[in-house]
Amino acid sequence: MSAAATAERVARESYGRLLALLSARTRDVAAAEDALADAFAAALSAWPRGGAPDNPEAWLFAAAKRKLIDAARRAKTAAGGEAQIALNIEEMESEMAGADIPDRRLALMFACTHPVIPESERTPMMLQTVLGFSAERIAAAFLVDAAAMGQRLVRAKKKVKDAGASFDIPEKETWRARFGAVLDAIYAAYNAGWSDPLGADAARRGLAEEAIWLARVLAALLPNEPEPGGLLALMLHLEARKPARRSPDGAYVPLDAQDVSLWRREMWLEAETLLRGASRMRRPGRYQLEAAIQSAHAARAWRGEADWGAIVLLYEALAALTGSPVAHLNHAAALARRDGAEGGLTAVEAARQCFPVLTDYQPYWALVADLNGRLGRTEAARIAYDEAIARERDASVVRFLEQRRAALD
């Protein structure tokens, strides 16, 4: 393997572990990032000449250690500052005595969801620190100006440093709230990639894959927690359908019209195994319920039809658990499939009255349009399609809605 290829592999597999280890002792994510970046640059210069070392991760750790101590010396840190950094590094070296790097990524994920960091900054910070994404790539993925995203990330890391945040897994009293934020941040990263099904956006290409990678890390680190497995199962079910989400000419294909033979069988079978494993722990949560809903949709692959009875019950449970307006809307959509358009439209109207914010949501109008169309209420359907089209940015979905609207005539 070439030096460049080795560096790329280590960056993918070990960046987060190295950064987590360095940050845990320095309590300064930005300084650890700078030192690690310098270490990678040194590797790309040294390895092609002398060959990649037998233990690339240990080489990078040693190089980053030197950079941190040099930076402290240049900054003329208070008398004990440099000595303290050196002492902390020595502690890390004792941890590095084995062949493997101690895995502190879970603690780093928790640091990224510290209460001082706004929710809008948690997912980007996790992508940068655990996966090594550049600010430019993250900005493009979230449709934000690159300079603004860079400043946001700098502020987030400074807040963690100023707060004296611990880079350890939090105590049980605060575990649940922070743990949910970790899961939510990973799923937000997946959704950013999911919204680009054809991979046309270079910046978002692979974002869904990287979120799945993060979920695998989390599930491996917490084998006795059911929700990481539920989250991973959910994303694998969704990712399995990616080849069927667009036709060969790029047209949008709704879930119930997708060719199930195009679904990635190995991926959704893995999702089913994960979901069964999580359910055996008998601690249901949001992501397990969402994965179970996708599992009930996947039933169409072998029984010819989704299990709409199960989907109705699962969305009812999800809505009760989360209070989410979207869960209530999806429950109404499932009721329409199980019981008919009239009952579904009544449930949609009830959801709108409880959650007026739904009128700003494209799927609400698309569902209202579809149900009115099925009931022969052409003018109401046409108006709703216009509202849905006005709120949609995906050109393929816009064309699909326009075709449905035209079919009313």
FENSUL-V217850 format. One record per helix or strand. SS is the DSSP state (h for helix, s for strand). FROM is the first residue (numbers start at 1). TO is the last residue. If there is no record, write none. Layout:
# FENSUL-V217850
ss:SS from:FROM to:TO
ss:SS from:FROM to:TO
This chain:
# FENSUL-V217850
ss:h from:3 to:26
ss:h from:29 to:50
ss:h from:56 to:74
ss:h from:79 to:95
ss:h from:105 to:112
ss:h from:119 to:131
ss:h from:135 to:141
ss:h from:146 to:162
ss:h from:172 to:194
ss:h from:207 to:221
ss:h from:226 to:240
ss:h from:242 to:244
ss:s from:246 to:246
ss:s from:252 to:252
ss:h from:255 to:257
ss:h from:260 to:262
ss:h from:265 to:279
ss:h from:286 to:298
ss:h from:300 to:303
ss:h from:308 to:322
ss:h from:325 to:339
ss:h from:341 to:354
ss:h from:356 to:360
ss:h from:362 to:374
ss:h from:378 to:390
ss:h from:395 to:407
